[in-house]
Amino acid sequence: MQSATVRISTTSHNLLQELAAGSGESMQVILDRAIEQYRRQVFLQEANQAYALLRNNSQAWQAELEEREAWDVTLSDE
């Protein structure tokens, strides 16, 4: 696996060490998981913002609801 050096604060490094010691996992694994969690959080925040913008446009929101209704019939497909 390739690696890179990233500077983090002493506080973050100490927290990583504590988490690693408490979990028995490496700091790398903990950091990878934290980054993935953050990536997912950002994705969901962006999706929520996009839907909020869509809902503010009544014509676009109505088109969205109509499209959902059209696709709802596929839920009963077997």
Secondary structure, 3 states (H helix, E strand, C coil): CCCCCCCCCHHHHHHHHHHHHHHCCCHHHHHHHHHHHHHHHHHHHHHHHHHHHHHHCHHHHHHHHHHHHHHHHHHHCC
